[in-house]
Amino acid sequence: MNFVISICNPDNVNILKEICHELCLPINVILRGRGTAVRSMLDLLGLESNEKRVILSVADNENLKRFIKEQKKKMFIGVPGHGIVVSVPIKSIGGKRTMEKLNADAQVIGNKPEFNPSYELIVAIANEGRMDTVMNAARAAGATGGTVLHGKGEGGRNEEKFYNVSIASEKEVILIVARKEQKSDIMRSILEKAGPNTEAEAIVFSLPTSEVAGFGMFDELTE
């Protein structure tokens, strides 16, 4: 099973919802986000806005491949500016009813997850308004772009700080898909220029991926 993150333009949300319905994907959550492309890049791609929609789904390996294939066919994923898809392998699922809801096979869940050796998902959580600081640091180390989600940190009364970083304030969650060989440099650059000792107070970590699609000529997904 895979936790699937699809990022697309608002105009394509209904198409993506139809694909999810056709494949009977059990969980679909839609979030509002924004891309990190600069104005000159938006003009080059003929886009008017950085606004994005982030759809969270769960799919087994077979449906994941079909899901990505349909997005490429109907939404032109792989063409710059049309969105990306990245999935993270699910190692375990809590409870029999949850497994039934997800149409999960217990034997499959127990197997060793399959990883994409080429890409990893970097997650940076920074103070509100510091997205540019984080992305400038990431781009300096080779990142090509990212997607930002807005949120609010919540900590207990006695847990206002995590490793001396405030977590009870407005936050921006930046998602960056990076080549595995660039991951360490990007994370190091973010920590040096936007880490806990800076005004951005960014916390950064990475997750393995099982599939990645939407990087144009660099898309290495096997059809």
Sine and cosine of phi, psi and omega as CSV:
sin_phi,cos_phi,sin_psi,cos_psi,sin_omega,cos_omega
0.00,0.00,0.45,-0.89,-0.07,-1.00
-0.69,-0.73,0.62,-0.78,0.15,-0.99
-1.00,-0.02,0.90,-0.44,-0.17,-0.99
-0.95,-0.30,0.77,-0.63,0.03,-1.00
-0.91,-0.40,0.93,-0.38,0.04,-1.00
-0.95,-0.31,0.77,-0.63,-0.02,-1.00
-0.87,-0.50,0.84,-0.54,-0.08,-1.00
-0.58,-0.81,0.14,-0.99,0.09,-1.00
-0.97,0.26,0.50,-0.87,-0.03,-1.00
-0.80,0.59,-0.56,0.83,-0.03,-1.00
-0.90,0.44,-0.36,0.93,-0.07,-1.00
-0.99,-0.16,0.06,1.00,-0.06,-1.00
-0.87,0.49,-0.70,0.71,-0.03,-1.00
-0.89,0.45,-0.60,0.80,0.05,-1.00
-0.90,0.43,-0.68,0.73,-0.01,-1.00
-0.91,0.41,-0.62,0.78,0.04,-1.00
-0.89,0.45,-0.63,0.78,0.03,-1.00
-0.90,0.44,-0.65,0.76,0.02,-1.00
-0.89,0.45,-0.70,0.72,0.01,-1.00
-0.87,0.49,-0.66,0.75,0.00,-1.00
-0.92,0.40,-0.68,0.73,-0.01,-1.00
-0.88,0.47,-0.58,0.81,-0.03,-1.00
-1.00,0.00,-0.03,1.00,0.01,-1.00
0.84,0.54,0.65,0.76,0.05,-1.00
-0.93,0.37,0.78,-0.63,-0.20,-0.98
-0.96,0.29,-0.47,0.88,-0.04,-1.00
-0.74,-0.67,0.79,-0.61,0.05,-1.00
-0.63,-0.78,0.90,-0.44,0.01,-1.00
-0.87,-0.49,0.78,-0.63,-0.03,-1.00
-0.96,-0.28,0.79,-0.61,0.02,-1.00
-0.87,-0.49,0.43,-0.90,0.10,-0.99
-1.00,-0.05,0.67,-0.74,0.03,-1.00
-0.52,-0.85,-0.08,-1.00,0.07,-1.00
-0.55,-0.84,0.52,-0.85,0.02,-1.00
-0.98,0.19,0.15,-0.99,-0.03,-1.00
-0.94,-0.35,0.18,0.98,-0.02,-1.00
-0.91,0.42,0.63,-0.78,0.03,-1.00
-0.98,0.21,0.27,-0.96,-0.08,-1.00
-0.84,0.55,-0.64,0.77,-0.03,-1.00
-0.90,0.44,-0.59,0.81,0.03,-1.00
-0.95,0.32,-0.62,0.78,0.06,-1.00
-0.87,0.49,-0.68,0.73,0.02,-1.00
-0.89,0.46,-0.65,0.76,-0.02,-1.00
-0.89,0.45,-0.61,0.79,-0.03,-1.00
-1.00,0.02,-0.04,1.00,0.01,-1.00
0.96,0.29,0.49,0.87,-0.02,-1.00
-0.96,-0.27,0.58,-0.82,-0.02,-1.00
-0.99,-0.12,-0.36,0.93,-0.12,-0.99
-0.61,-0.80,0.45,-0.89,0.09,-1.00
-1.00,0.02,-0.02,1.00,-0.08,-1.00
-0.88,0.47,0.69,-0.73,-0.02,-1.00
-0.72,-0.69,0.29,-0.96,0.18,-0.98
-0.87,-0.49,0.69,-0.73,-0.01,-1.00
-0.90,-0.43,0.89,-0.46,-0.05,-1.00
-0.95,-0.32,0.82,-0.57,0.00,-1.00
-0.97,-0.23,0.80,-0.60,-0.05,-1.00
-0.68,-0.74,0.15,-0.99,0.10,-0.99
-0.78,-0.63,0.74,-0.68,-0.03,-1.00
-0.51,-0.86,0.55,-0.83,0.12,-0.99
-0.97,0.24,0.08,-1.00,-0.11,-0.99
-0.88,0.48,-0.63,0.77,-0.01,-1.00
-0.92,0.40,-0.75,0.66,0.01,-1.00
-0.92,0.39,-0.50,0.87,0.03,-1.00
-0.88,0.47,-0.72,0.70,0.01,-1.00
-0.90,0.43,-0.64,0.77,0.05,-1.00
-0.92,0.39,-0.63,0.78,0.01,-1.00
-0.86,0.50,-0.73,0.68,0.00,-1.00
-0.92,0.38,-0.66,0.75,0.00,-1.00
-0.87,0.50,-0.68,0.73,0.00,-1.00
-0.92,0.38,-0.59,0.81,0.04,-1.00
-0.92,0.39,-0.61,0.79,0.05,-1.00
-0.91,0.42,-0.64,0.77,-0.06,-1.00
-0.95,0.30,-0.70,0.71,-0.13,-0.99
-0.99,-0.15,-0.37,0.93,-0.07,-1.00
-0.87,-0.49,-0.02,1.00,0.03,-1.00
0.87,0.50,0.58,0.81,0.12,-0.99
-0.86,0.52,0.75,-0.66,-0.09,-1.00
0.90,-0.43,-0.41,0.91,0.12,-0.99
-1.00,0.07,0.78,-0.63,-0.03,-1.00
-0.76,0.65,0.74,-0.68,0.04,-1.00
1.00,-0.03,-0.06,1.00,-0.06,-1.00
-0.98,-0.20,-0.03,1.00,0.08,-1.00
0.91,-0.42,0.10,-0.99,0.01,-1.00
-0.63,-0.78,0.28,-0.96,0.11,-0.99
-0.74,-0.67,0.72,-0.70,0.09,-1.00
-0.64,-0.77,0.65,-0.76,0.00,-1.00
-0.83,-0.55,0.54,-0.84,0.02,-1.00
-0.88,-0.47,0.79,-0.61,-0.03,-1.00
-0.90,0.43,0.65,-0.76,0.05,-1.00
-1.00,-0.06,0.83,-0.56,-0.07,-1.00
-1.00,0.08,-0.61,0.79,-0.01,-1.00
-0.49,-0.87,0.37,-0.93,0.01,-1.00
-0.77,-0.64,0.72,-0.70,-0.07,-1.00
-1.00,0.03,0.93,-0.36,0.14,-0.99
0.99,-0.14,0.60,-0.80,-0.02,-1.00
-0.90,0.43,-0.66,0.76,-0.02,-1.00
-0.91,0.42,-0.61,0.79,0.04,-1.00
-0.90,0.44,-0.68,0.74,0.02,-1.00
-0.88,0.47,-0.63,0.78,0.03,-1.00
-0.91,0.41,-0.66,0.75,0.00,-1.00
-0.90,0.45,-0.58,0.82,-0.01,-1.00
-1.00,0.03,0.02,1.00,-0.05,-1.00
0.82,0.57,0.62,0.78,-0.09,-1.00
-1.00,0.00,0.61,-0.79,0.07,-1.00
-1.00,-0.06,0.87,-0.49,-0.06,-1.00
-0.85,0.53,-0.61,0.79,-0.01,-1.00
-0.93,0.37,-0.61,0.79,0.01,-1.00
-0.93,0.38,-0.67,0.74,0.00,-1.00
-0.87,0.50,-0.57,0.82,-0.03,-1.00
-0.97,0.26,-0.23,0.97,0.00,-1.00
-0.96,0.29,0.32,-0.95,0.06,-1.00
-0.92,0.39,0.80,-0.61,-0.04,-1.00
-0.87,0.49,0.52,-0.85,0.08,-1.00
-1.00,-0.02,0.73,-0.68,-0.05,-1.00
-0.91,-0.42,0.54,-0.84,0.16,-0.99
-1.00,0.07,0.89,-0.46,-0.09,-1.00
-0.96,0.27,-0.14,0.99,-0.15,-0.99
-1.00,-0.10,-0.44,0.90,-0.12,-0.99
-0.74,-0.68,0.43,-0.90,0.15,-0.99
-0.70,-0.71,0.41,-0.91,0.02,-1.00
-0.98,-0.19,0.89,-0.45,0.04,-1.00
-1.00,-0.08,0.75,-0.66,0.04,-1.00
-0.88,-0.48,0.85,-0.53,0.05,-1.00
-0.87,-0.49,0.76,-0.65,0.03,-1.00
-0.91,-0.41,0.90,-0.43,-0.11,-0.99
-0.77,-0.64,0.24,-0.97,0.06,-1.00
-0.90,0.44,0.50,-0.87,-0.01,-1.00
-0.84,0.55,0.67,-0.74,0.03,-1.00
1.00,0.06,0.04,1.00,-0.05,-1.00
-0.94,-0.33,0.28,0.96,0.00,-1.00
-0.85,0.52,-0.69,0.72,-0.03,-1.00
-0.88,0.48,-0.62,0.78,0.01,-1.00
-0.88,0.47,-0.71,0.70,0.00,-1.00
-0.91,0.42,-0.73,0.68,-0.06,-1.00
-0.94,0.34,-0.57,0.82,0.07,-1.00
-0.89,0.45,-0.63,0.77,0.04,-1.00
-0.92,0.39,-0.66,0.75,-0.01,-1.00
-0.92,0.40,-0.69,0.72,-0.01,-1.00
-0.91,0.42,-0.55,0.83,0.02,-1.00
-0.89,0.47,-0.38,0.93,0.00,-1.00
-0.97,-0.26,0.14,0.99,0.11,-0.99
0.92,-0.39,-0.04,1.00,0.03,-1.00
-0.92,0.39,0.59,-0.81,-0.03,-1.00
-0.99,-0.17,-0.24,0.97,0.01,-1.00
0.23,-0.97,0.00,-1.00,-0.02,-1.00
-0.27,-0.96,0.03,-1.00,0.05,-1.00
-0.77,-0.64,0.66,-0.75,-0.09,-1.00
-0.93,-0.37,0.73,-0.68,0.12,-0.99
-0.90,-0.43,0.62,-0.78,0.00,-1.00
-0.99,-0.13,0.64,-0.77,0.01,-1.00
-0.41,-0.91,-0.10,-1.00,0.02,-1.00
-0.70,-0.72,0.79,-0.61,0.03,-1.00
-0.95,0.33,0.61,-0.79,0.02,-1.00
-0.77,-0.64,0.87,-0.49,0.04,-1.00
-0.75,-0.66,0.39,-0.92,0.04,-1.00
-0.92,0.38,0.21,-0.98,-0.04,-1.00
-0.84,0.54,-0.56,0.83,-0.02,-1.00
-0.99,-0.17,0.16,0.99,-0.04,-1.00
-0.77,-0.64,0.75,0.66,-0.05,-1.00
-0.96,0.26,-0.25,0.97,0.00,-1.00
-0.77,-0.64,0.59,-0.81,0.06,-1.00
-0.83,-0.55,0.93,-0.36,-0.15,-0.99
0.80,0.59,0.69,0.72,0.03,-1.00
0.93,0.38,0.25,0.97,0.04,-1.00
-0.95,-0.32,0.80,-0.61,0.00,-1.00
-0.90,0.44,0.74,-0.68,0.00,-1.00
-0.88,-0.48,0.04,1.00,-0.02,-1.00
-0.96,-0.28,0.81,0.59,-0.01,-1.00
-0.50,-0.86,0.13,-0.99,0.02,-1.00
-0.88,0.47,0.69,-0.73,-0.08,-1.00
-0.75,-0.66,0.37,-0.93,0.16,-0.99
-0.85,-0.53,0.78,-0.63,0.02,-1.00
-0.97,-0.24,0.89,-0.45,-0.05,-1.00
-0.96,-0.27,0.84,-0.54,0.03,-1.00
-0.97,-0.23,0.81,-0.58,-0.03,-1.00
-0.75,-0.66,0.85,-0.53,0.10,-0.99
-1.00,-0.04,0.81,-0.58,-0.09,-1.00
-0.73,-0.68,0.49,-0.87,0.13,-0.99
-0.89,0.46,0.59,-0.81,-0.09,-1.00
-0.84,0.54,-0.61,0.79,-0.03,-1.00
-0.96,0.29,-0.27,0.96,0.02,-1.00
-0.99,-0.14,-0.25,0.97,-0.14,-0.99
-0.82,0.57,-0.77,0.64,-0.05,-1.00
-0.89,0.45,-0.68,0.74,0.01,-1.00
-0.90,0.44,-0.65,0.76,0.00,-1.00
-0.91,0.41,-0.71,0.70,0.01,-1.00
-0.90,0.44,-0.65,0.76,0.01,-1.00
-0.90,0.43,-0.66,0.75,0.01,-1.00
-0.90,0.43,-0.65,0.76,0.03,-1.00
-0.90,0.45,-0.69,0.72,-0.01,-1.00
-0.91,0.42,-0.62,0.79,-0.02,-1.00
-0.94,0.33,-0.63,0.78,-0.12,-0.99
-0.97,-0.23,-0.28,0.96,-0.04,-1.00
-0.60,-0.80,0.34,0.94,-0.10,-1.00
-0.98,0.21,-0.21,-0.98,-0.07,-1.00
-0.84,0.54,-0.42,0.91,-0.02,-1.00
-1.00,-0.03,0.15,0.99,0.02,-1.00
-0.92,-0.40,0.08,-1.00,0.02,-1.00
-0.92,0.40,-0.43,0.90,0.03,-1.00
-0.95,0.32,-0.52,0.86,0.00,-1.00
0.78,0.63,0.68,0.73,-0.09,-1.00
-0.97,0.24,0.67,-0.74,0.19,-0.98
-0.96,-0.29,0.70,-0.71,-0.08,-1.00
-0.71,-0.71,0.66,-0.75,0.07,-1.00
-0.50,-0.87,0.18,-0.98,-0.02,-1.00
-0.77,-0.64,0.42,-0.91,0.03,-1.00
-0.80,-0.60,0.56,-0.83,0.07,-1.00
-0.95,0.32,0.40,-0.92,0.05,-1.00
-0.88,-0.47,0.40,-0.91,0.09,-1.00
-0.97,-0.26,-0.55,0.84,0.07,-1.00
-0.55,-0.84,0.52,-0.86,0.06,-1.00
-0.62,-0.78,0.69,-0.72,0.05,-1.00
-0.54,-0.84,0.50,-0.87,0.07,-1.00
0.93,-0.38,0.39,0.92,-0.02,-1.00
-0.93,-0.36,0.51,0.86,0.08,-1.00
0.84,0.54,-0.76,-0.64,-0.06,-1.00
-0.90,0.43,-0.28,0.96,-0.01,-1.00
-1.00,-0.07,0.03,1.00,-0.01,-1.00
-0.92,0.40,0.89,-0.45,-0.08,-1.00
-0.96,-0.28,0.26,0.97,0.02,-1.00
-0.91,0.41,0.73,-0.69,0.04,-1.00
-1.00,0.08,0.85,-0.53,0.00,-1.00
-0.95,0.31,0.00,0.00,0.00,0.00
